Amino acid sequence: MFGLGAGEILIILIIAFLLFGPKELPEVGRQVGKAIKGFKDTADDLRKSVEPELNLIQQEVKMVEQDLQASLKEAEEELTAEPKSGEAGPSSLPKSGPA
């Protein structure tokens, strides 16, 4: 729990008992419990409101990635394709020989 061992927790409880006394300690415990519950509820609400947005962003990133990969594949295919009959390619250039 919070990286505290049994010895540290015992020391904290003894100090709390000495500071607040036996009459106020239960009330302090209730207030701390309510504060922790409120923090957990707030964290859950935040998580519930942020997760859908994150999922939407992840879907958009995947779509963009797929589009980019498709474009790259298309460009690569165009670069590696044989030149068409009407286009000038390296094999259709006139050869210059000794004059």
ROPABA-867591 format. One record per residue: residue number from 0; residue in one letter; chain; x, y, z of N, C-alpha, C, CB in turn. Coordinates in steps of 0.02 Angstrom, whole numbers. Each point is the difference from the previous one (the first is absolute). Glycine has a CB too. Layout:
ROPABA-867591
num->NUM | residu->A | chaine->A | n.xx->X | n.yy->Y | n.zz->Z | ca.xx->X | ca.yy->Y | ca.zz->Z | c.xx->X | c.yy->Y | c.zz->Z | cb.xx->X | cb.yy->Y | cb.zz->Z
...
end
This chain:
ROPABA-867591
num->0 | residu->M | chaine->A | n.xx->42 | n.yy->-59 | n.zz->0 | ca.xx->-42 | ca.yy->59 | ca.zz->0 | c.xx->44 | c.yy->62 | c.zz->0 | cb.xx->-92 | cb.yy->-62 | cb.zz->61
num->1 | residu->F | chaine->A | n.xx->93 | n.yy->98 | n.zz->-115 | ca.xx->38 | ca.yy->62 | ca.zz->-8 | c.xx->74 | c.yy->-10 | c.zz->13 | cb.xx->-101 | cb.yy->63 | cb.zz->33
num->2 | residu->G | chaine->A | n.xx->127 | n.yy->-124 | n.zz->-38 | ca.xx->70 | ca.yy->-13 | ca.zz->11 | c.xx->21 | c.yy->4 | c.zz->73 | cb.xx->20 | cb.yy->44 | cb.zz->-113
num->3 | residu->L | chaine->A | n.xx->-68 | n.yy->-49 | n.zz->159 | ca.xx->15 | ca.yy->3 | ca.zz->71 | c.xx->-3 | c.yy->-70 | c.zz->30 | cb.xx->-46 | cb.yy->118 | cb.zz->6
num->4 | residu->G | chaine->A | n.xx->92 | n.yy->-132 | n.zz->37 | ca.xx->0 | ca.yy->-64 | ca.zz->35 | c.xx->-43 | c.yy->3 | c.zz->62 | cb.xx->114 | cb.yy->-24 | cb.zz->-45
num->5 | residu->A | chaine->A | n.xx->-120 | n.yy->-32 | n.zz->79 | ca.xx->-41 | ca.yy->-4 | ca.zz->60 | c.xx->28 | c.yy->45 | c.zz->55 | cb.xx->-33 | cb.yy->-117 | cb.zz->-30
num->6 | residu->G | chaine->A | n.xx->99 | n.yy->121 | n.zz->36 | ca.xx->31 | ca.yy->42 | ca.zz->51 | c.xx->-15 | c.yy->73 | c.zz->-9 | cb.xx->89 | cb.yy->-84 | cb.zz->10
num->7 | residu->E | chaine->A | n.xx->-85 | n.yy->107 | n.zz->-73 | ca.xx->-14 | ca.yy->71 | ca.zz->-14 | c.xx->-73 | c.yy->18 | c.zz->13 | cb.xx->91 | cb.yy->-1 | cb.zz->-86
num->8 | residu->I | chaine->A | n.xx->-135 | n.yy->-45 | n.zz->67 | ca.xx->-72 | ca.yy->13 | ca.zz->12 | c.xx->-14 | c.yy->3 | c.zz->75 | cb.xx->-29 | cb.yy->-59 | cb.zz->-108
num->9 | residu->L | chaine->A | n.xx->59 | n.yy->14 | n.zz->146 | ca.xx->-9 | ca.yy->0 | ca.zz->73 | c.xx->24 | c.yy->66 | c.zz->31 | cb.xx->13 | cb.yy->-126 | cb.zz->0
num->10 | residu->I | chaine->A | n.xx->44 | n.yy->150 | n.zz->-22 | ca.xx->26 | ca.yy->64 | ca.zz->26 | c.xx->-48 | c.yy->57 | c.zz->-18 | cb.xx->119 | cb.yy->-42 | cb.zz->-11
num->11 | residu->I | chaine->A | n.xx->-144 | n.yy->43 | n.zz->-49 | ca.xx->-48 | ca.yy->52 | ca.zz->-20 | c.xx->-63 | c.yy->-3 | c.zz->42 | cb.xx->45 | cb.yy->-3 | cb.zz->-117
num->12 | residu->L | chaine->A | n.xx->-70 | n.yy->-57 | n.zz->130 | ca.xx->-60 | ca.yy->-6 | ca.zz->42 | c.xx->13 | c.yy->23 | c.zz->72 | cb.xx->-37 | cb.yy->-96 | cb.zz->-72
num->13 | residu->I | chaine->A | n.xx->94 | n.yy->80 | n.zz->99 | ca.xx->16 | ca.yy->23 | ca.zz->68 | c.xx->4 | c.yy->75 | c.zz->3 | cb.xx->63 | cb.yy->-106 | cb.zz->21
num->14 | residu->I | chaine->A | n.xx->-30 | n.yy->137 | n.zz->-70 | ca.xx->5 | ca.yy->73 | ca.zz->-1 | c.xx->-69 | c.yy->31 | c.zz->-8 | cb.xx->116 | cb.yy->-7 | cb.zz->-51
num->15 | residu->A | chaine->A | n.xx->-158 | n.yy->-22 | n.zz->7 | ca.xx->-68 | ca.yy->27 | ca.zz->-9 | c.xx->-39 | c.yy->-6 | c.zz->65 | cb.xx->2 | cb.yy->-32 | cb.zz->-122
num->16 | residu->F | chaine->A | n.xx->5 | n.yy->-24 | n.zz->158 | ca.xx->-34 | ca.yy->-9 | ca.zz->63 | c.xx->22 | c.yy->52 | c.zz->51 | cb.xx->-10 | cb.yy->-123 | cb.zz->-23
num->17 | residu->L | chaine->A | n.xx->75 | n.yy->137 | n.zz->25 | ca.xx->26 | ca.yy->50 | ca.zz->47 | c.xx->-23 | c.yy->70 | c.zz->-19 | cb.xx->100 | cb.yy->-73 | cb.zz->21
num->18 | residu->L | chaine->A | n.xx->-103 | n.yy->89 | n.zz->-85 | ca.xx->-20 | ca.yy->67 | ca.zz->-22 | c.xx->-75 | c.yy->13 | c.zz->10 | cb.xx->94 | cb.yy->-3 | cb.zz->-83
num->19 | residu->F | chaine->A | n.xx->-135 | n.yy->-45 | n.zz->64 | ca.xx->-72 | ca.yy->12 | ca.zz->0 | c.xx->-36 | c.yy->-29 | c.zz->61 | cb.xx->6 | cb.yy->1 | cb.zz->-123
num->20 | residu->G | chaine->A | n.xx->23 | n.yy->-48 | n.zz->155 | ca.xx->-32 | ca.yy->-30 | ca.zz->59 | c.xx->-53 | c.yy->-50 | c.zz->-19 | cb.xx->22 | cb.yy->105 | cb.zz->62
num->21 | residu->P | chaine->A | n.xx->-46 | n.yy->-143 | n.zz->-13 | ca.xx->-48 | ca.yy->-53 | ca.zz->-15 | c.xx->-69 | c.yy->25 | c.zz->-21 | cb.xx->62 | cb.yy->-69 | cb.zz->81
num->22 | residu->K | chaine->A | n.xx->-80 | n.yy->130 | n.zz->-62 | ca.xx->-66 | ca.yy->26 | ca.zz->-17 | c.xx->-4 | c.yy->25 | c.zz->-72 | cb.xx->-16 | cb.yy->31 | cb.zz->120
num->23 | residu->E | chaine->A | n.xx->69 | n.yy->2 | n.zz->-144 | ca.xx->-1 | ca.yy->30 | ca.zz->-66 | c.xx->25 | c.yy->-48 | c.zz->-54 | cb.xx->16 | cb.yy->110 | cb.zz->53
num->24 | residu->L | chaine->A | n.xx->20 | n.yy->-162 | n.zz->-35 | ca.xx->31 | ca.yy->-45 | ca.zz->-50 | c.xx->-52 | c.yy->-34 | c.zz->-45 | cb.xx->93 | cb.yy->-19 | cb.zz->81
num->25 | residu->P | chaine->A | n.xx->-150 | n.yy->-6 | n.zz->-55 | ca.xx->-49 | ca.yy->-30 | ca.zz->-46 | c.xx->-28 | c.yy->50 | c.zz->-51 | cb.xx->-30 | cb.yy->-78 | cb.zz->92
num->26 | residu->E | chaine->A | n.xx->19 | n.yy->140 | n.zz->-71 | ca.xx->-24 | ca.yy->51 | ca.zz->-46 | c.xx->52 | c.yy->16 | c.zz->-53 | cb.xx->-72 | cb.yy->48 | cb.zz->90
num->27 | residu->V | chaine->A | n.xx->134 | n.yy->-43 | n.zz->-70 | ca.xx->54 | ca.yy->12 | ca.zz->-48 | c.xx->4 | c.yy->-58 | c.zz->-50 | cb.xx->64 | cb.yy->68 | cb.zz->86
num->28 | residu->G | chaine->A | n.xx->-71 | n.yy->-129 | n.zz->-61 | ca.xx->1 | ca.yy->-59 | ca.zz->-44 | c.xx->-57 | c.yy->2 | c.zz->-51 | cb.xx->52 | cb.yy->-65 | cb.zz->93
num->29 | residu->R | chaine->A | n.xx->-111 | n.yy->85 | n.zz->-71 | ca.xx->-57 | ca.yy->5 | ca.zz->-46 | c.xx->14 | c.yy->53 | c.zz->-53 | cb.xx->-78 | cb.yy->-36 | cb.zz->91
num->30 | residu->Q | chaine->A | n.xx->105 | n.yy->93 | n.zz->-71 | ca.xx->14 | ca.yy->53 | ca.zz->-47 | c.xx->52 | c.yy->-22 | c.zz->-51 | cb.xx->-28 | cb.yy->85 | cb.zz->87
num->31 | residu->V | chaine->A | n.xx->79 | n.yy->-120 | n.zz->-64 | ca.xx->52 | ca.yy->-24 | ca.zz->-46 | c.xx->-30 | c.yy->-52 | c.zz->-48 | cb.xx->89 | cb.yy->20 | cb.zz->87
num->32 | residu->G | chaine->A | n.xx->-132 | n.yy->-64 | n.zz->-61 | ca.xx->-33 | ca.yy->-49 | ca.zz->-43 | c.xx->-44 | c.yy->33 | c.zz->-52 | cb.xx->2 | cb.yy->-79 | cb.zz->94
num->33 | residu->K | chaine->A | n.xx->-40 | n.yy->130 | n.zz->-75 | ca.xx->-41 | ca.yy->36 | ca.zz->-48 | c.xx->42 | c.yy->35 | c.zz->-53 | cb.xx->-86 | cb.yy->17 | cb.zz->89
num->34 | residu->A | chaine->A | n.xx->142 | n.yy->12 | n.zz->-67 | ca.xx->44 | ca.yy->33 | ca.zz->-48 | c.xx->29 | c.yy->-49 | c.zz->-50 | cb.xx->28 | cb.yy->85 | cb.zz->87
num->35 | residu->I | chaine->A | n.xx->-8 | n.yy->-144 | n.zz->-64 | ca.xx->28 | ca.yy->-51 | ca.zz->-45 | c.xx->-54 | c.yy->-24 | c.zz->-48 | cb.xx->83 | cb.yy->-35 | cb.zz->88
num->36 | residu->K | chaine->A | n.xx->-144 | n.yy->24 | n.zz->-62 | ca.xx->-55 | ca.yy->-22 | ca.zz->-43 | c.xx->-15 | c.yy->53 | c.zz->-52 | cb.xx->-49 | cb.yy->-68 | cb.zz->94
num->37 | residu->G | chaine->A | n.xx->48 | n.yy->131 | n.zz->-74 | ca.xx->-12 | ca.yy->55 | ca.zz->-48 | c.xx->53 | c.yy->3 | c.zz->-53 | cb.xx->-56 | cb.yy->63 | cb.zz->90
num->38 | residu->F | chaine->A | n.xx->119 | n.yy->-74 | n.zz->-70 | ca.xx->55 | ca.yy->0 | ca.zz->-48 | c.xx->-8 | c.yy->-57 | c.zz->-50 | cb.xx->76 | cb.yy->51 | cb.zz->86
num->39 | residu->K | chaine->A | n.xx->-94 | n.yy->-111 | n.zz->-61 | ca.xx->-10 | ca.yy->-57 | ca.zz->-45 | c.xx->-58 | c.yy->12 | c.zz->-48 | cb.xx->46 | cb.yy->-76 | cb.zz->89
num->40 | residu->D | chaine->A | n.xx->-101 | n.yy->104 | n.zz->-63 | ca.xx->-58 | ca.yy->14 | ca.zz->-43 | c.xx->19 | c.yy->50 | c.zz->-55 | cb.xx->-77 | cb.yy->-24 | cb.zz->96
num->41 | residu->T | chaine->A | n.xx->113 | n.yy->76 | n.zz->-77 | ca.xx->21 | ca.yy->50 | ca.zz->-49 | c.xx->46 | c.yy->-31 | c.zz->-52 | cb.xx->-10 | cb.yy->89 | cb.zz->87
num->42 | residu->A | chaine->A | n.xx->56 | n.yy->-132 | n.zz->-65 | ca.xx->46 | ca.yy->-33 | ca.zz->-47 | c.xx->-39 | c.yy->-45 | c.zz->-48 | cb.xx->92 | cb.yy->4 | cb.zz->86
num->43 | residu->D | chaine->A | n.xx->-142 | n.yy->-40 | n.zz->-60 | ca.xx->-41 | ca.yy->-43 | ca.zz->-43 | c.xx->-39 | c.yy->41 | c.zz->-51 | cb.xx->-9 | cb.yy->-84 | cb.zz->93
num->44 | residu->D | chaine->A | n.xx->-21 | n.yy->139 | n.zz->-71 | ca.xx->-37 | ca.yy->44 | ca.zz->-45 | c.xx->45 | c.yy->27 | c.zz->-55 | cb.xx->-78 | cb.yy->30 | cb.zz->93
num->45 | residu->L | chaine->A | n.xx->137 | n.yy->-9 | n.zz->-74 | ca.xx->48 | ca.yy->26 | ca.zz->-48 | c.xx->19 | c.yy->-54 | c.zz->-50 | cb.xx->43 | cb.yy->81 | cb.zz->85
num->46 | residu->R | chaine->A | n.xx->-30 | n.yy->-141 | n.zz->-60 | ca.xx->18 | ca.yy->-56 | ca.zz->-44 | c.xx->-56 | c.yy->-15 | c.zz->-49 | cb.xx->74 | cb.yy->-47 | cb.zz->91
num->47 | residu->K | chaine->A | n.xx->-136 | n.yy->47 | n.zz->-65 | ca.xx->-58 | ca.yy->-15 | ca.zz->-43 | c.xx->-9 | c.yy->53 | c.zz->-54 | cb.xx->-54 | cb.yy->-59 | cb.zz->95
num->48 | residu->S | chaine->A | n.xx->70 | n.yy->121 | n.zz->-81 | ca.xx->-9 | ca.yy->53 | ca.zz->-49 | c.xx->59 | c.yy->4 | c.zz->-49 | cb.xx->-68 | cb.yy->63 | cb.zz->84
num->49 | residu->V | chaine->A | n.xx->126 | n.yy->-86 | n.zz->-64 | ca.xx->59 | ca.yy->5 | ca.zz->-44 | c.xx->8 | c.yy->-61 | c.zz->-45 | cb.xx->55 | cb.yy->70 | cb.zz->88
num->50 | residu->E | chaine->A | n.xx->-73 | n.yy->-129 | n.zz->-64 | ca.xx->10 | ca.yy->-61 | ca.zz->-38 | c.xx->-35 | c.yy->1 | c.zz->-69 | cb.xx->10 | cb.yy->-61 | cb.zz->108
num->51 | residu->P | chaine->A | n.xx->-73 | n.yy->83 | n.zz->-114 | ca.xx->-30 | ca.yy->2 | ca.zz->-67 | c.xx->38 | c.yy->46 | c.zz->-48 | cb.xx->-110 | cb.yy->-24 | cb.zz->53
num->52 | residu->E | chaine->A | n.xx->133 | n.yy->80 | n.zz->-27 | ca.xx->38 | ca.yy->46 | ca.zz->-43 | c.xx->66 | c.yy->-32 | c.zz->-23 | cb.xx->-51 | cb.yy->97 | cb.zz->61
num->53 | residu->L | chaine->A | n.xx->84 | n.yy->-132 | n.zz->-15 | ca.xx->62 | ca.yy->-34 | ca.zz->-18 | c.xx->-13 | c.yy->-55 | c.zz->-52 | cb.xx->46 | cb.yy->25 | cb.zz->113
num->54 | residu->N | chaine->A | n.xx->-100 | n.yy->-62 | n.zz->-105 | ca.xx->-17 | ca.yy->-52 | ca.zz->-48 | c.xx->-13 | c.yy->30 | c.zz->-69 | cb.xx->-48 | cb.yy->-70 | cb.zz->92
num->55 | residu->L | chaine->A | n.xx->13 | n.yy->126 | n.zz->-94 | ca.xx->-14 | ca.yy->34 | ca.zz->-63 | c.xx->65 | c.yy->23 | c.zz->-33 | cb.xx->-112 | cb.yy->37 | cb.zz->44
num->56 | residu->I | chaine->A | n.xx->156 | n.yy->-8 | n.zz->-5 | ca.xx->64 | ca.yy->23 | ca.zz->-27 | c.xx->41 | c.yy->-59 | c.zz->-26 | cb.xx->0 | cb.yy->97 | cb.zz->79
num->57 | residu->Q | chaine->A | n.xx->0 | n.yy->-153 | n.zz->-43 | ca.xx->37 | ca.yy->-59 | ca.zz->-22 | c.xx->-28 | c.yy->-26 | c.zz->-66 | cb.xx->26 | cb.yy->-30 | cb.zz->119
num->58 | residu->Q | chaine->A | n.xx->-92 | n.yy->30 | n.zz->-127 | ca.xx->-31 | ca.yy->-22 | ca.zz->-63 | c.xx->21 | c.yy->45 | c.zz->-58 | cb.xx->-97 | cb.yy->-48 | cb.zz->65
num->59 | residu->E | chaine->A | n.xx->97 | n.yy->114 | n.zz->-52 | ca.xx->19 | ca.yy->47 | ca.zz->-52 | c.xx->73 | c.yy->-10 | c.zz->-20 | cb.xx->-84 | cb.yy->82 | cb.zz->43
num->60 | residu->V | chaine->A | n.xx->127 | n.yy->-94 | n.zz->7 | ca.xx->71 | ca.yy->-12 | ca.zz->-15 | c.xx->9 | c.yy->-63 | c.zz->-41 | cb.xx->32 | cb.yy->58 | cb.zz->106
num->61 | residu->K | chaine->A | n.xx->-70 | n.yy->-111 | n.zz->-91 | ca.xx->4 | ca.yy->-62 | ca.zz->-39 | c.xx->-22 | c.yy->12 | c.zz->-72 | cb.xx->-21 | cb.yy->-67 | cb.zz->104
num->62 | residu->M | chaine->A | n.xx->-33 | n.yy->106 | n.zz->-112 | ca.xx->-23 | ca.yy->14 | ca.zz->-68 | c.xx->52 | c.yy->39 | c.zz->-40 | cb.xx->-118 | cb.yy->0 | cb.zz->42
num->63 | residu->V | chaine->A | n.xx->148 | n.yy->49 | n.zz->-11 | ca.xx->51 | ca.yy->40 | ca.zz->-33 | c.xx->60 | c.yy->-44 | c.zz->-17 | cb.xx->-38 | cb.yy->103 | cb.zz->61
num->64 | residu->E | chaine->A | n.xx->57 | n.yy->-147 | n.zz->-15 | ca.xx->56 | ca.yy->-45 | ca.zz->-12 | c.xx->-15 | c.yy->-46 | c.zz->-59 | cb.xx->30 | cb.yy->4 | cb.zz->122
num->65 | residu->Q | chaine->A | n.xx->-91 | n.yy->-31 | n.zz->-126 | ca.xx->-19 | ca.yy->-43 | ca.zz->-56 | c.xx->1 | c.yy->38 | c.zz->-66 | cb.xx->-70 | cb.yy->-68 | cb.zz->78
num->66 | residu->D | chaine->A | n.xx->45 | n.yy->130 | n.zz->-77 | ca.xx->1 | ca.yy->41 | ca.zz->-61 | c.xx->71 | c.yy->14 | c.zz->-21 | cb.xx->-109 | cb.yy->52 | cb.zz->33
num->67 | residu->L | chaine->A | n.xx->153 | n.yy->-38 | n.zz->14 | ca.xx->70 | ca.yy->14 | ca.zz->-15 | c.xx->33 | c.yy->-61 | c.zz->-30 | cb.xx->5 | cb.yy->85 | cb.zz->92
num->68 | residu->Q | chaine->A | n.xx->-17 | n.yy->-143 | n.zz->-62 | ca.xx->30 | ca.yy->-62 | ca.zz->-26 | c.xx->-25 | c.yy->-15 | c.zz->-70 | cb.xx->10 | cb.yy->-44 | cb.zz->117
num->69 | residu->A | chaine->A | n.xx->-75 | n.yy->55 | n.zz->-129 | ca.xx->-27 | ca.yy->-12 | ca.zz->-67 | c.xx->31 | c.yy->49 | c.zz->-50 | cb.xx->-108 | cb.yy->-41 | cb.zz->51
num->70 | residu->S | chaine->A | n.xx->116 | n.yy->103 | n.zz->-32 | ca.xx->31 | ca.yy->49 | ca.zz->-45 | c.xx->72 | c.yy->-17 | c.zz->-14 | cb.xx->-77 | cb.yy->88 | cb.zz->44
num->71 | residu->L | chaine->A | n.xx->113 | n.yy->-109 | n.zz->7 | ca.xx->70 | ca.yy->-19 | ca.zz->-10 | c.xx->5 | c.yy->-61 | c.zz->-46 | cb.xx->28 | cb.yy->46 | cb.zz->113
num->72 | residu->K | chaine->A | n.xx->-72 | n.yy->-95 | n.zz->-103 | ca.xx->1 | ca.yy->-59 | ca.zz->-42 | c.xx->-16 | c.yy->18 | c.zz->-73 | cb.xx->-34 | cb.yy->-71 | cb.zz->99
num->73 | residu->E | chaine->A | n.xx->-14 | n.yy->115 | n.zz->-108 | ca.xx->-19 | ca.yy->22 | ca.zz->-67 | c.xx->57 | c.yy->37 | c.zz->-34 | cb.xx->-119 | cb.yy->8 | cb.zz->36
num->74 | residu->A | chaine->A | n.xx->153 | n.yy->36 | n.zz->2 | ca.xx->56 | ca.yy->37 | ca.zz->-28 | c.xx->58 | c.yy->-47 | c.zz->-17 | cb.xx->-34 | cb.yy->101 | cb.zz->67
num->75 | residu->E | chaine->A | n.xx->45 | n.yy->-150 | n.zz->-24 | ca.xx->53 | ca.yy->-49 | ca.zz->-14 | c.xx->-15 | c.yy->-40 | c.zz->-62 | cb.xx->25 | cb.yy->-6 | cb.zz->123
num->76 | residu->E | chaine->A | n.xx->-88 | n.yy->-14 | n.zz->-131 | ca.xx->-19 | ca.yy->-38 | ca.zz->-60 | c.xx->8 | c.yy->42 | c.zz->-63 | cb.xx->-81 | cb.yy->-66 | cb.zz->69
num->77 | residu->E | chaine->A | n.xx->65 | n.yy->130 | n.zz->-65 | ca.xx->8 | ca.yy->44 | ca.zz->-58 | c.xx->74 | c.yy->8 | c.zz->-18 | cb.xx->-105 | cb.yy->61 | cb.zz->32
num->78 | residu->L | chaine->A | n.xx->148 | n.yy->-57 | n.zz->19 | ca.xx->71 | ca.yy->9 | ca.zz->-14 | c.xx->32 | c.yy->-63 | c.zz->-28 | cb.xx->4 | cb.yy->83 | cb.zz->91
num->79 | residu->T | chaine->A | n.xx->-28 | n.yy->-141 | n.zz->-70 | ca.xx->30 | ca.yy->-63 | ca.zz->-23 | c.xx->-33 | c.yy->-28 | c.zz->-61 | cb.xx->31 | cb.yy->-22 | cb.zz->117
num->80 | residu->A | chaine->A | n.xx->-87 | n.yy->52 | n.zz->-141 | ca.xx->-36 | ca.yy->-25 | ca.zz->-58 | c.xx->42 | c.yy->12 | c.zz->-63 | cb.xx->-111 | cb.yy->22 | cb.zz->56
num->81 | residu->E | chaine->A | n.xx->102 | n.yy->-66 | n.zz->-106 | ca.xx->34 | ca.yy->7 | ca.zz->-64 | c.xx->-27 | c.yy->63 | c.zz->-35 | cb.xx->18 | cb.yy->-125 | cb.zz->-10
num->82 | residu->P | chaine->A | n.xx->25 | n.yy->161 | n.zz->-25 | ca.xx->-24 | ca.yy->59 | ca.zz->-37 | c.xx->-48 | c.yy->-23 | c.zz->-55 | cb.xx->107 | cb.yy->63 | cb.zz->24
num->83 | residu->K | chaine->A | n.xx->-159 | n.yy->-25 | n.zz->-34 | ca.xx->-50 | ca.yy->-16 | ca.zz->-51 | c.xx->30 | c.yy->15 | c.zz->-69 | cb.xx->-95 | cb.yy->25 | cb.zz->80
num->84 | residu->S | chaine->A | n.xx->64 | n.yy->-50 | n.zz->-132 | ca.xx->28 | ca.yy->5 | ca.zz->-67 | c.xx->8 | c.yy->72 | c.zz->-24 | cb.xx->-53 | cb.yy->-110 | cb.zz->-25
num->85 | residu->G | chaine->A | n.xx->11 | n.yy->155 | n.zz->45 | ca.xx->4 | ca.yy->70 | ca.zz->-21 | c.xx->49 | c.yy->41 | c.zz->40 | cb.xx->-116 | cb.yy->-10 | cb.zz->-37
num->86 | residu->E | chaine->A | n.xx->141 | n.yy->-15 | n.zz->92 | ca.xx->43 | ca.yy->39 | ca.zz->44 | c.xx->73 | c.yy->-13 | c.zz->-17 | cb.xx->-86 | cb.yy->-3 | cb.zz->91
num->87 | residu->A | chaine->A | n.xx->127 | n.yy->52 | n.zz->-79 | ca.xx->72 | ca.yy->-8 | ca.zz->-12 | c.xx->32 | c.yy->-27 | c.zz->63 | cb.xx->1 | cb.yy->95 | cb.zz->-83
num->88 | residu->G | chaine->A | n.xx->29 | n.yy->-152 | n.zz->77 | ca.xx->33 | ca.yy->-32 | ca.zz->56 | c.xx->74 | c.yy->-7 | c.zz->-15 | cb.xx->-106 | cb.yy->-60 | cb.zz->30
num->89 | residu->P | chaine->A | n.xx->144 | n.yy->31 | n.zz->14 | ca.xx->72 | ca.yy->-8 | ca.zz->-11 | c.xx->16 | c.yy->-42 | c.zz->-61 | cb.xx->16 | cb.yy->13 | cb.zz->122
num->90 | residu->S | chaine->A | n.xx->-58 | n.yy->-62 | n.zz->-140 | ca.xx->14 | ca.yy->-42 | ca.zz->-57 | c.xx->-18 | c.yy->33 | c.zz->-66 | cb.xx->-20 | cb.yy->-99 | cb.zz->73
num->91 | residu->S | chaine->A | n.xx->-22 | n.yy->151 | n.zz->-72 | ca.xx->-21 | ca.yy->32 | ca.zz->-62 | c.xx->43 | c.yy->61 | c.zz->-18 | cb.xx->-116 | cb.yy->-40 | cb.zz->23
num->92 | residu->L | chaine->A | n.xx->166 | n.yy->56 | n.zz->18 | ca.xx->44 | ca.yy->56 | ca.zz->-16 | c.xx->47 | c.yy->-20 | c.zz->-57 | cb.xx->-6 | cb.yy->42 | cb.zz->119
num->93 | residu->P | chaine->A | n.xx->20 | n.yy->5 | n.zz->-163 | ca.xx->47 | ca.yy->-17 | ca.zz->-55 | c.xx->69 | c.yy->-14 | c.zz->29 | cb.xx->-66 | cb.yy->72 | cb.zz->-80
num->94 | residu->K | chaine->A | n.xx->97 | n.yy->-123 | n.zz->52 | ca.xx->67 | ca.yy->-18 | ca.zz->22 | c.xx->50 | c.yy->40 | c.zz->-40 | cb.xx->-37 | cb.yy->-115 | cb.zz->33
num->95 | residu->S | chaine->A | n.xx->84 | n.yy->142 | n.zz->2 | ca.xx->52 | ca.yy->38 | ca.zz->-35 | c.xx->62 | c.yy->-43 | c.zz->-4 | cb.xx->-46 | cb.yy->110 | cb.zz->39
num->96 | residu->G | chaine->A | n.xx->69 | n.yy->-118 | n.zz->-96 | ca.xx->59 | ca.yy->-42 | ca.zz->-10 | c.xx->57 | c.yy->44 | c.zz->-26 | cb.xx->-72 | cb.yy->-102 | cb.zz->-24
num->97 | residu->P | chaine->A | n.xx->126 | n.yy->70 | n.zz->3 | ca.xx->56 | ca.yy->39 | ca.zz->-28 | c.xx->-21 | c.yy->34 | c.zz->-64 | cb.xx->83 | cb.yy->-79 | cb.zz->52
num->98 | residu->A | chaine->A | n.xx->-66 | n.yy->139 | n.zz->-62 | ca.xx->-20 | ca.yy->38 | ca.zz->-58 | c.xx->51 | c.yy->3 | c.zz->-54 | cb.xx->-68 | cb.yy->65 | cb.zz->73
end
